[in-house]
Amino acid sequence: MFPKLTKVEDLKLNLSWNRNLKDEGVRNIVKGIPTHNNLKRLHLDFEDCNLSSKSGVFIGKLFPKLTKVEYLEVHLSEN
């Protein structure tokens, strides 16, 4: 059994060059990102994943929920 995580301040996801991810994969990943008040820094890297504009919409819907994030970095180049 895994211990319960109670505080996540830093989250870094590097999924670059993952061509199997697809837009649905991005949607599911974004849904799983914690949006509680403890998250301070978020780095998302989806460079060269062959994504469409749908992924940008999914990621964009996440931003208003990140009210306490002090540092946000998102890489979507080469898509």
N, C-alpha and C positions, 0 to 999 in steps of 0.2 A: 504494500500500500504506500502511496506517495504522501508526503507531508503536505498539509494545506499551505499554500502561499498566501500570506496576509498582506505583504507590502511589496509592490513592484514600482520602483522609481525610474529605472532605466530599461528601455526595451529596444533592442536592435535586431531587425530581421533583414538578412541579406539573402534574397532569392534571385539574384541576378543570373542571367543566362539559363533560366529554368523555363524552357519552351513548352513544357508539359503543364505549366501552372494554369494557363488560360484565365479568362475573365471570371469564371465561377470560382476558381481557386482564390483569386484576389478577394472576391466578395466574402468568401468564407473566412479568410485570414483577417480581413478588416472587422468582421463580426466578432472575432475572438480577441481583439485587442482590448485590454482593460481601459475603461474610460473613467475610472474612479479618481478621487482627488489625490492619490499618492503618485500617480504617473507624472514625472517631471520632464523626462527626456525621451523622445521617440525618433528613431531612425529607421526608415523603410527604404529598401533598395530593390526595385523591380526593373533594373536596367536590362535591356535586350531580352525581354521575356515574350516578345511577339504578342503584346496585348492590344486590345482595341480601346476606343474612347470609353467604353462601358467601365473599364477598370478605373479610369480617372473619375468617373461619376461615383463609383463605390468608395474610393479613397476620399473624395471631396465631401461625402456625407459624414465621414468620420470627424473632420476638422471641428465642426461646431460643438462636438461632444468633449473635446480635449481642452476644457476650460482652465485647467491648472498646469498644462504643459508649458514649460519655459523654453524648451529647445525642440524644434521640429525640423527634421531633414527628410526629404522624400526625393528619390531618384527614379525618374521614369524615362530616361533618354533611350534612344534606339528602339522605340516600340512602334 
